[in-house]
């Protein structure tokens, strides 16, 4: 790894060969797209599970009675 960082060519070219490109005009939009897709998926997962942890009054009373017995 250290050899790649200290070489005369960049680390991308050292890993993928001399013809590899690390052009920011290509890399940055792809990185932003992946980031926003991951945020979108995470928001969908959290919003989908939002109401499942809430208990009804009957369930809460049953749970309290169970805890009081113990």
Residue pairs with C-beta under 8 A, 6 or more apart in sequence:
3 14
4 11
4 14
4 15
5 11
7 14
9 18
10 22
12 20
12 21
12 22
13 20
13 22
55 63
